Amino acid sequence: MSDDDIATTQGGPAEPAADEVRLHPPRGRTRVGATASIALVAALVVTGVGFGGVALGRSGSSGRAQQPKAELDAAQSSVAPDATITVTGSGTVRGTPDTVSFQIGVHTVEPAATTALSDNDSQVTSLEGTLMNHGVTKADLQTSGLDIFENTSHGVLTGFTVDDDLNVTMHGIADAGAAIEAAAQAVGNGIQLYGISFSISNDSSLLASARAKAMQNAATEASQVATAANATLGNVVRVTDQENASTGVNYGDALAATSASVPVEAGSQPVNVQVTVVYALKG
């Protein structure tokens, strides 16, 4: 062994080469450096999360505050902006008729057509005169039918029939019974009566009352439907109405002659209005 080797052994372990120091630093210094690095990274992560949370919180708060109220209301409402509701209402009032109308005529049967027509004409003239003597004006008499036809039996001609009918209007109901009675007396067995009806000549005020009831009825129904739908009733969009004044009682189609005037009772008559109303709906 050389002197140099003995000196190295006695002085302790030899120092590592410079390359080995750089590749393998001392263990004590490596642990301290790693711990410091980890702590620094953790601190940065925590700080970043804190700033991020503040930023996110401010962003969310700002977004809610800036949302328009109209958009919120629209989102919360279940009613479409142009929603409507259509309802039907009816109103009825009653009035006393002041006009009576009936159809009356003459039925004539003769072996010859010319004879049947001539006799019928004579009886119709008498009928018209009798009616006008009992309050019927010429303007309120209108021919409603004139028929001439053959009568046959088993294919054999037996004669001819002529029917001439009049539409009659009387504005004095109290005189109607006497007029009909007189007509039957004038014509005899050939008289024909095809029913009777009543009407109100001026029903403007009755229609106005019925229409007001119909509109109120429609508004009540629309309000109930809107409430059930969690909506509010808006303005009226459109209204259509239909008037219906019903006629009075119709009597039989034949009249037997009696010594007293025919009883005619006007009673009362309903006047009805039906409306269809379109309302706007609000949420």
Secondary structure, 3 states (H helix, E strand, C coil): CCHHHHHHHHCCCCCCCHHHHHHCCCHHHHHHHHHHHHHHHHHHHHHHHHHHHHHHHHHHHHHHHHCCHHHHHHHHCCCCCCCEEEEEEEEEEEECCCEEEEEEEEEEEECCHHHHHHHHHHHHHHHHHHHHCCCCCHHHEEEEEEEEEEEEECCEEEEEEEEEEEEEEECCHHHHHHHHHHHHHHHHHHEEEEEEEEECCCCHHHHHHHHHHHHHHHHHHHHHHHHHCCCEEEEEEEEEEEEEECCCCCCCCCCCCCCCCCCCCCCCEEEEEEEEEEEEEEC
